[in-house]
């Protein structure tokens, strides 16, 4: 059984940093795609970042580009999201998602392209 478990969320002041982790068990995703999404109250779930394939190409939403960094540790089967210079509008529940197949087209921003999801971790940024 595949499980994704996020951790690292919390309350931080604007301008601060947090690092989210997503530990995977049941299978590896080093050759596939793994990403982060977020959902704020009253809003749809939105793409944040993805790391793709064995090469590990990364892509980011414009709203987080230059502030967030996605990475993975294949030995630990863990995905990370380093979030710097956080803003109040980054407040949301953050979800990690993964699929065994890499993305061959630019559909990584679509939530329905992922097969596995974590339970989410709350990130709150105060002004």
N, C-alpha and C positions, 0 to 999 in steps of 0.2 A: 504494500500500500504506500502510495506516494504522499508525503507530507511536506508542507512548507510552513516554517514557523518564523515569524518576524519578531524582532526585538529592537530595543534602542529608542523607541519613541519617548516623548515626554514634553515638559513645558520648558520653553526657552524664551529669552528676551529677543526682540528684534536685533539683528546683527550677529546673533550667536550661531553656534554650530551644533549639529547632531550627526551621529552615524547610525544608520539603520542596518541591521543584519537580517538575513533570511537564510536559515539553515534548512537544507533539503535532505530528505531521507527517502529511501525506497528506490531511487534511481539517480543517475547523474545527468546533468544538463550541460556538460562542458562543450558538447558539440552542437547544442541547440541554441534556443533563444531564451533569455531570462530578463525580466524587466520589472520596473516599478510603476504603479499607477497610484492615483490618490483620488479621494472623494471628499469634498467639503459638504457640509449640511445644505440640503436643498439643491445640490448640483449633481451633474452626472459624473461618473467616474472618468478620469482623464489620464492620458498617457504622460509619464514623467521621463523615463529613460529606459534604454534597452542595451544589452550587450549580446552580440550575435555571433554564433558559430565558433569554431575552434580558434579562429584568428582573434576574435573578441572585438570586432568593430562596435563602436558605441554611437548612439544617437540620442538626442535630447529634445525635449519640448523647448520652444523658444523662451518660455517663461522661466526656465531654470538654467539655461545654457550659461556657462561661465561661473555658476554658483554651486551646482551639484556635480558630483562625479560618481559614476557607477563602476563597480569593479567586482571581481569574483576571485575566490580562492578555490581552485579545482580540487586541491588535496583535501580541503575541508568541506567541499561541496556546499559552499556558502557564498551568497550574493550580498553585496554591500551597496549602500547609498550614502556617500559623504555629502552632507548638506551644510554649506557655509553661507554667511551673510543672509540668514533667514529673515523672511518678511512676514507680517501678519497674514498676508494672502496665501502663504504656504500652509496655513493651518488646515488640516485634513486628516482623515484616516488613510494611511499609506499601506498599500498591498503589494506584495511581490507576486509575480506570476512567471510561469515557465512552460516551455514546450520542448519535446525531445528533438524536433526538427529545427534546423536553422531557417531563418527567413531568407528567401530568395528574391523577394520583392519587398517593396516598401510598405508592408501591411503591419509592421510591428507596433503601430500605434493603436491598433484595433484590439479591444479587450477580448473579442470572440475568437481571436487567433491563438489564444493561450489555453492550454489544457489543464493546468494546475494552478491553484491559488492558495495563498496564505489567508489567515484569519484577519489580518490587519493590525496596525499599531497606530495609536493616536499621536499626532504631532500638533502641539499648540504653540503658536508664536505670539507673544504679547507685545504690544506697542509701547 
